[in-house]
């Protein structure tokens, strides 16, 4: 066989393969990546880590189809303006808590920082997902005319009563103190005789150092330690009903969200649900470690808030809830829904859960 014939056969075979490949893999234009601009209410610390964890989950599931550009606090607007910025489309999304915008509607604070009906953040999120809470929140957004879609995640442990200049042994010691908190907790502590100041997290420590406030809470031992609260107070009280359950709100511009494919919408939603477990596992360990550091390395006196003080908080909650329910039918509608859910769920849990403190004391004293 001549070299010319062999070369011709190789050429024809190669041409056929190229042609077959062209038919099997037609040229497809790559879809343009969607980028969402999300601002967090956190400038750093563990809560910004939590926001990034949510974003990382979205990226892992969405691949090249969707990117969230996560910005720290005040990058585009102030914290108090974040919801309006998402509503208008200045931001595509935000990572914060409803207590930061509840001035629009005190009902908003019920989605995280409302009264305790014997439940924790875990059960309140259960109400959101399976007790009609999400539907009530969406109804509230419609009533307020807000162009947003929100998801809730990350069940926070009860927030400490906070930092004081002396050990609090009785509620009477709190009367007249200038105290920092947010949300409906402000109404409750006003009812208890405190003077309440609402400040962003980064301003708490300087305000206490300068004497603008006498006492304060933010959220947890890790954030408090990062803020340097141990440098302005050595008296730290854990356990309280003023904000005994809270979680993050991740909110999106509704028109932007609805413009996404159903697959990307599902990713944004289910990444939020997945972050529930990660937050609790990750943050609880960090809080525990930093509480030990505050006590053993920074010389902080750590106390459990007396039951007598927390009993007075519950009484104050009753007054606030009764007043607001009389003023706002929708507020009452949400409260009634929460009570119905908590009554059934906590009845089961209270009967079924053993006394974990008893087991802890058995092993550790």
N, C-alpha and C positions, 0 to 999 in steps of 0.2 A: 504494500500500500504506500502510495506516495505521501511525502510530507505535506503536500498541498491539500490532499484529501483529508488527512488527520486534522490539520489546522482548521479546515472549513467545518468539519464536524464539531470540533470544540467550540467554534464561534457560534454555530447554529444552536448547540445545546445551551450555551451561556445566554444567548438571546432569548431562548424559550424560558429559561429560569427567571430572567429579569422581567419578562412580560408577565409571567405567572405571579411574581412578587408584586408587581404593580397592581394587578387585579386583586390580590389578596389583601394588600395594605394600602388602600386609597389615601390620598392626602386629606387630613382633617385639620381644620383650623383650631388651634388651642383656645379654649374659652378664657376670656379675660378674668383675672383674679378680682374678687370683691374684697375691698378693704373697709373695715369698720373702725371708726375713731371712737375709742372708749376712754373716758376719764374716770379715774378712781378718786374716792374721797380721802385717800391715804397718800402721804408723802413718802412713806417708807415703812419699815417695820413689818410685823407679821401679817397685818391685814393687806398690805400691798403684795406680800408673798402669796396670800390666799387668792387675790385677784389674778395674779400671774398664773397660779395653778389652774384656775378656770380657763384662762386663755390658752394655756398649753394643752388642755384637754380638747378644746375646740380645734386647735391646729392639728393635733394628732389624728382626729377623726375626719377633718375636712380636707386635709392635704393642701394642694395648691389652689383649691377652689375658693378658700376664704382665709383672710388674715385679719386679726384684730390688733390694731395699733393701740397698746395700753399706755395711757398717759397718767402721771402722778397728779396729786391734788393741785388745784389752781393753775394747771397748764393752759387751759382755755378760759374757764370761768371759775368763780368762787364756788365753794361747796353749796352754799344756799341757792345758787343759780343753776345747779346742774340739771335738775328736772326740767326747768324751762328750756334749757339749752337742748336737751334731747327732744322735747316736744316740738321745738322750732326747727330741728335738724342741724343746729350748729354743732352738736355732738350726735353721733349715731347711737351711742350707748353710754351707760354710767354704771359704776359699781359703788354702792353706798348702802344706807339703811333708811327706811321710811321716816324715822324720827328726825332726819335732817330736812324734811320738807313738810312735816305735819302741820305747819302753820296754815297751810291751805285747807286742811281738814283734820280735826282731831281724831277722826275715825282712822286715819292713816296709822296712827301710833298703835292701834290694836293689832296691826300686822307686824308684831315683833316686840313692842314695848308696852303691852297692855297689862291688865290686871292678871294676877295668878289665880287660876281656878284649880290649884293643886297639880298643875302640869308643868313640864319643862319645855324647852325649845323643840325637842324631838316631837312631842305630842302636838305642839302648835303647828309645826310643819305637816304633821299628819292631817290636822284640820284643814290646812291650806290645800293639800293634795286630794284628800278623800272625804272631807267634811263640808265642802262647799265654800271654803275660804277663798280659793282662786277666783271663783265666779263672783263672789261678793267684791273682791278687789277690782276685778274688771268692770263691774257695775259702778264702783266708785270712780274709776278713771273716766267712764262715760259721763257720769254726772258732772264731773269737774271739767269735761271737755278736753281731756289731755290725750294727745296723739302718741301714746306710749303702750308698750307691751312689756310686762314684767314677770320675772321668775324669781323664786325665793330659794335660798339654800344656806347651808352651813349653820347648824344648830349650836348656838353659843351657850356655854355654861352660864349659870346665874352670875350677874355682875356683882362685884364686891360693893359693899356700902361705901368703901373708899378710905380716904386719907384724912386724918384729923389731928389736931394739935394735942389731944389727950385721948385716953381710952374712953370710949363711949359705953357706959354701963346702964344708962337710962335714957329714954327718949327726951326727957326734959333738958338734957345737955345739948340737944340739937336745936332748940328753940332760939331763933334769932341769928343763927349762923348763916353766913353767906356761902352758898354751896353751888357747885357746878354740876349740872346734869342736863339731859335733853328729853324731848318727847313728853308724854303724859306724866312721866316721873316728876316733872317740874310742878304740875298741878298737885300731885300727891304730897310732895314735900312742902309745898306752900301750905297745904292743909295742916301739916304737922308743925307749922310755925317757923319754917326755915325761910330764908331769903334766897331765891334761886337765880343764878346767873347761867345763861346758856352760852358756852364758848366752844370753838373748835378744839380738837384734841391737842394740837401743837401749842395752844395758848394757855393750857391749864397750869402747867408747872410755873411759868413766869408769873401768872396771876396770883398763885398761892405764895410765891416767893416775895412778891411786892406787897402782899396784904390786900389785894383787890378782892380775894375770896379767902374764907377761913378753912374750907374743906372742899373735897372734890372726889369724883369718881370718873373713870373713863370706861374701862371694860374688863381688863384682865391683868394678871401679874406681869406678863411679858411686855405688853404695851406700856404699862405704868412704869416698869423698870427702864424701858427705853426712853421715856419722857423725863426720867430723873426725879420721879416723885419721892424717892427715898432720900433725896437731898433737901427736901423742904418739910418732910414729916417722917416720924418714926412710929406712927400709930396707924396700922392698916387693918381694916375690918372686912372680913370676907362674909358672904351670905347676906342677902337682902331681897326684899320683894319689890323694890322700886323699879328694877328692870331684871326680873328673874328669868326672862326668856327673850331672846332676840336672834335675828339672823340677817344675812345680807339680802339686798334687793339688787338684781341685775336687770336694768331696764333698757329697752331699745326703742328707737323711733319707730312708731307703728308702720308708717308708710314704707320705710326702709326695710323693716323686718318682713313685711308682706310682699316686697318685691323679690325676695330671695326664693330659691327653689324650696319645695317642701322638704327635701333632704337636708338642706342647710338649716332650715328652721328647726327641724327635729334635732340636729346636732347642737344648736344653741340651747335648746330646751333640756336635752338629756345630759349634756355636759354639766348643766346646773345641778341636776339631780345627782350625778355621779360625784360632784364635789362635796355633797353632804357628808359622806363617810370619810373622805380624805381630810376634810376640815377637822372633824371631831377627833380622829386619831392623831393627826399631826399637831393640832393646837393644844389638846389636853396635855400631851407629854411636855410640850414647851412651857405651858403655864405651870405645871407641877415643878419642873426644873428651876424656873425663874423664881417661884415662890420660895424655894429652899435657899437660893442665892440671896434674895432680899433679906431673909431671916438670918442666915448664917454668915454671909459675907458683908452685907450692908447694915447690919444691926437693927433691922426693922422688927418692931413688936407686932406679931401677927395674932389677931383675935378672931373668934367667930362672933358675929353680931348677936347680942342677946335676943332670946325669943321674945322678951317683953317689947323690944324695939320693933321687931318684925310684926308683932301683933298689932301695934299702933299703926304700922304701915297698912295692914289689911283693913283696918277701920277707916283710914284715910281714903283708901281705894274705894271702899263702899260709898263714901260721900261723893267722891268725884264721879264715879260711874253713874250713880243715881241722878246727879245733876245734869250730866251730859246726855244721858238717855232721855231725860225730860225735855231737853232742848233740841235734840236731833233724832228723828225717827230712824234714820239709817244707822246711826251709831248704835241705837238699841237693837236693831235688826242683827248687826254683827255680833254684839254681846250675847244675844240670845242664842245665836248659832254656835258660838264658842262654848257657852255653858252646856248646851245639849251634848256636844261632842265630848267635852271634858268629863261630864258626869258619867257617861257610859264607859269611856276608855279608862279613866282613872279608877273607876270602881274595880275593873278587872285587874289593872296593874297593882293597885294597893292591896288587893286580896292575894295576888299571886307572887309579888316580889318579896323575897326574904329580906331581912334587915341586914343589908350589906355592911353597915357600920359595926354590927355585932361580930360579923366574921372578921372584919379588919382588926378590931380590938383583940379578938382571940389570937391573931397571929402577931400583931405588932404592938399591942398594948395601947 
